[in-house]
Amino acid sequence: MKVFFTDLDGTLLDTRTYSFEAARPALDLLRSKGIPLVICTSKTRAEVELWRTRLGIEHPFIVENGGAVYIPKGYFPFKIPNAIQRNNCFVLEFGTPYQKLVAALKQLSHESGCQTLGFSDMTVAELALRSLLPIQQAELAKRREYDEPFEILSSGSYRLLEAIERRGLKWTRGDRFYHIMGSNDKASAVARLVELYRKAHGEILTIGVGDGWNDVRFLSSVDVPVLVRSRFDTAIKRAEPRCRVTDAPGPHGWNNAVLDLLAA
């Protein structure tokens, strides 16, 4: 059994338009074969719920760089240890509460002398402008629980990032923003979900598709890592040599890679 894990921005979704039209053939084939497609993203739960509806995906999903795993009720035929029930999902939480991260970033920015601008500092309109998101989606992006995206506005970024690590927190970089978070990451969340799939279905082949630095550890953890072409691909390929790199960026590259893997 194959299980696909995919990033969204710059991968399944176009980095500027957020369109997934070019990926429809592969999405339709995955759906027809009943192959799980697990979203693994830095986006919030509210954002992912919107995209799951648009994409027609009903499988588990991972939010805010591994902050939590959401599993639809009844998806696995057994009780999930340490899960809490939230609406129609069971949730495995790994992240640090959002307000603690916001406070830590402000303090560490001040102490390091490196000016930052976090999502918590932006109005919905400002976030829409900086992210190219429609207003409604920018509002969903601000409903954060486990991860604070931010921009670095001045010199001294290395001081800030070192200070984050000394505090016992993590940072990563996505397509547009840096992120501060707790001990969670995408790889750990994927690993927990893979355990559940193997318990339910036996041996599985895990395939991961991503495009950014926040995808590197998660791509390293799967059987078949696919790197969608981006401005980071050369450096990421050096960090994870097993990655196969797509010929095209965004959903065009995603579509071709997934179709090739399904045909193999």
C-alpha distance (Angstrom), angle and dihedral (degrees) to the residues before:
residue distance angle dihedral
M1 . . .
K2 3.81 . .
V3 3.81 123.7 .
F4 3.81 119.8 -170.1
F5 3.81 122.3 -153.8
T6 3.80 116.0 -167.0
D7 3.76 140.6 -175.8
L8 3.81 116.6 -140.2
D9 3.83 115.9 -150.1
G10 3.80 112.3 68.3
T11 3.80 89.9 -0.3
L12 3.79 116.8 58.4
L13 3.83 89.2 2.4
D14 3.79 124.2 53.9
T15 3.79 109.8 -106.9
R16 3.82 93.9 -128.0
T17 3.81 107.5 25.1
Y18 3.85 99.0 28.7
S19 3.81 88.0 -137.4
F20 3.82 120.5 149.9
E21 3.81 97.2 -175.1
A22 3.81 93.4 115.5
A23 3.81 89.8 57.5
R24 3.81 96.6 54.2
P25 3.85 96.3 102.1
A26 3.81 92.3 56.1
L27 3.81 92.9 41.2
D28 3.80 90.6 52.2
L29 3.81 92.0 48.4
L30 3.80 92.9 49.6
R31 3.80 89.4 50.2
S32 3.83 93.5 48.0
K33 3.81 91.4 50.8
G34 3.81 93.2 46.0
I35 3.81 91.7 -123.8
P36 3.82 113.6 159.0
L37 3.80 116.5 -113.7
V38 3.79 110.2 -166.0
I39 3.80 118.0 -165.3
C40 3.81 110.9 -137.7
T41 3.78 109.5 -177.2
S42 3.79 149.1 139.6
K43 3.82 88.8 -118.6
T44 3.79 122.3 109.6
R45 3.78 126.7 -102.5
A46 3.82 89.7 -105.8
E47 3.80 91.3 53.8
V48 3.79 94.1 46.2
E49 3.79 92.4 50.0
L50 3.81 87.8 56.8
W51 3.81 92.6 48.7
R52 3.80 94.1 44.9
T53 3.80 88.2 57.1
R54 3.80 92.9 47.4
L55 3.81 92.8 45.7
G56 3.79 95.3 42.3
I57 3.81 93.6 -123.8
E58 3.82 121.3 151.6
H59 3.81 100.6 173.5
P60 3.84 129.1 106.3
F61 3.79 118.0 -73.8
I62 3.81 139.1 -156.9
V63 3.81 120.7 -139.5
E64 3.82 139.1 -164.8
N65 3.81 98.4 11.7
G66 3.78 94.6 -51.0
G67 3.79 96.2 -38.3
A68 3.80 90.6 134.6
V69 3.79 143.1 -5.2
Y70 3.81 117.9 -138.1
I71 3.80 117.8 -156.6
P72 3.82 121.0 -174.8
K73 3.80 113.4 -119.9
G74 3.80 111.3 -94.3
Y75 3.81 93.6 15.8
F76 3.81 92.9 119.2
P77 3.83 120.4 38.9
F78 3.80 94.6 -128.9
K79 3.77 141.9 55.4
I80 3.82 113.7 -82.7
P81 3.83 111.7 -133.0
N82 3.82 116.9 -124.6
A83 3.80 93.1 5.7
I84 3.79 122.2 139.1
Q85 3.78 122.8 -150.8
R86 3.78 117.7 -118.1
N87 3.80 117.7 173.1
N88 3.82 106.2 -55.1
C89 3.81 96.3 -16.2
F90 3.76 140.6 75.4
V91 3.80 110.3 -132.9
L92 3.79 130.9 -152.7
E93 3.80 108.3 -162.4
F94 3.81 121.1 -156.3
G95 3.80 103.2 154.3
T96 3.79 135.3 96.4
P97 3.83 115.2 -109.5
Y98 3.79 111.1 -88.4
Q99 3.81 99.0 -123.0
K100 3.81 90.9 56.4
L101 3.80 89.4 54.6
V102 3.80 92.7 47.8
A103 3.81 91.1 51.1
A104 3.81 92.3 46.1
L105 3.82 92.8 50.8
K106 3.81 92.4 50.5
Q107 3.80 92.2 48.8
L108 3.81 95.0 44.9
S109 3.79 91.8 45.6
H110 3.79 89.5 54.4
E111 3.81 94.2 44.9
S112 3.81 94.2 47.4
G113 3.81 94.9 43.3
C114 3.80 90.2 -126.7
Q115 3.79 112.9 131.6
T116 3.80 116.8 -137.1
L117 3.79 138.1 -178.8
G118 3.79 115.0 -151.0
F119 3.78 130.8 -169.4
S120 3.81 87.2 -106.1
D121 3.82 88.6 61.1
M122 3.80 94.7 52.2
T123 3.76 129.9 81.5
V124 3.78 116.4 -131.7
A125 3.81 89.1 -103.1
E126 3.81 92.2 51.6
L127 3.78 91.7 49.2
A128 3.80 91.5 49.0
L129 3.81 89.7 53.1
R130 3.81 94.6 48.1
S131 3.79 96.5 42.3
L132 3.83 99.6 35.2
L133 3.80 87.8 -126.6
P134 3.80 121.5 145.0
I135 3.80 111.5 -105.4
Q136 3.80 93.5 -106.2
Q137 3.80 92.4 52.7
A138 3.80 92.4 44.6
E139 3.81 87.9 57.6
L140 3.81 89.7 53.3
A141 3.81 89.9 48.2
K142 3.80 90.2 58.8
R143 3.83 92.5 57.5
R144 3.78 91.1 92.0
E145 3.80 127.2 166.8
Y146 3.82 109.4 168.0
D147 3.81 112.0 12.2
E148 3.83 136.0 48.4
P149 3.81 115.6 -153.4
F150 3.79 115.1 -155.6
E151 3.78 145.4 172.7
I152 3.80 123.6 -129.6
L153 3.80 108.6 -131.0
S154 3.81 102.8 179.8
S155 3.78 143.2 30.1
G156 3.79 122.1 -76.5
S157 3.78 97.9 66.1
Y158 3.81 91.1 146.4
R159 3.83 89.8 58.4
L160 3.78 91.5 52.3
L161 3.80 95.1 46.1
E162 3.81 91.7 47.8
A163 3.81 89.5 49.2
I164 3.81 90.4 52.8
E165 3.79 90.3 53.5
R166 3.82 92.6 46.5
R167 3.80 88.3 53.9
G168 3.81 87.9 59.2
L169 3.79 93.2 -109.6
K170 3.79 130.0 118.9
W171 3.78 133.3 -126.2
T172 3.75 131.8 -165.8
R173 3.78 138.3 170.8
G174 3.78 127.2 -121.1
D175 3.78 131.5 -173.8
R176 3.84 94.1 -71.0
F177 3.79 110.0 2.7
Y178 3.78 144.0 40.5
H179 3.82 115.6 -122.3
I180 3.80 133.1 -148.9
M181 3.80 116.9 -156.8
G182 3.79 144.0 151.3
S183 3.80 127.2 -101.3
N184 3.81 92.7 -52.1
D185 3.79 127.8 102.5
K186 3.80 137.5 165.4
A187 3.82 93.6 -98.5
S188 3.82 94.4 57.7
A189 3.80 92.3 48.0
V190 3.81 91.6 48.1
A191 3.80 90.4 49.4
R192 3.82 91.8 53.4
L193 3.78 92.1 48.9
V194 3.81 91.6 47.0
E195 3.83 88.4 55.7
L196 3.79 89.3 56.2
Y197 3.81 93.4 47.3
R198 3.81 90.8 50.5
K199 3.79 91.5 48.7
A200 3.80 89.4 52.5
H201 3.82 101.0 37.9
G202 3.80 109.6 16.8
E203 3.79 120.0 -129.0
I204 3.81 114.9 13.0
L205 3.80 136.6 -178.7
T206 3.80 111.1 -128.2
I207 3.81 120.0 -150.5
G208 3.79 122.8 -173.5
V209 3.81 128.4 -165.9
G210 3.81 122.7 -169.0
D211 3.78 143.2 137.7
G212 3.82 110.9 -157.7
W213 3.78 144.6 63.2
N214 3.80 91.1 -97.4
D215 3.82 87.3 62.2
V216 3.82 97.9 54.6
R217 3.82 99.4 90.9
F218 3.77 92.5 41.6
L219 3.82 90.9 50.1
S220 3.80 89.2 49.2
S221 3.81 89.6 55.0
V222 3.82 98.7 56.1
D223 3.80 130.2 78.3
V224 3.80 95.3 -121.0
P225 3.84 116.1 28.0
V226 3.81 118.1 -165.5
L227 3.79 121.1 -168.4
V228 3.79 115.7 -158.4
R229 3.79 110.5 -141.1
S230 3.81 112.8 -95.7
R231 3.79 141.3 140.2
F232 3.80 87.8 -81.1
D233 3.81 99.0 48.4
T234 3.82 99.2 100.3
A235 3.80 93.5 51.6
I236 3.81 93.4 41.7
K237 3.79 90.7 49.8
R238 3.81 88.3 56.9
A239 3.81 89.8 50.5
E240 3.82 92.9 48.3
P241 3.84 109.0 22.7
R242 3.82 93.0 -179.4
C243 3.81 90.8 71.1
R244 3.78 117.6 111.2
V245 3.81 108.2 -144.7
T246 3.79 120.9 -140.8
D247 3.79 121.4 -125.9
A248 3.80 93.2 -130.4
P249 3.82 132.7 40.8
G250 3.79 128.1 -118.1
P251 3.80 124.2 -0.8
H252 3.82 92.7 -14.9
G253 3.79 90.7 60.9
W254 3.81 91.7 39.4
N255 3.79 91.6 53.1
N256 3.80 95.0 49.2
A257 3.81 93.5 46.4
V258 3.81 94.3 49.0
L259 3.81 93.0 46.7
D260 3.80 90.2 50.2
L261 3.81 91.9 50.4
L262 3.80 92.5 47.8
A263 3.79 90.1 51.2
A264 3.81 93.4 50.5
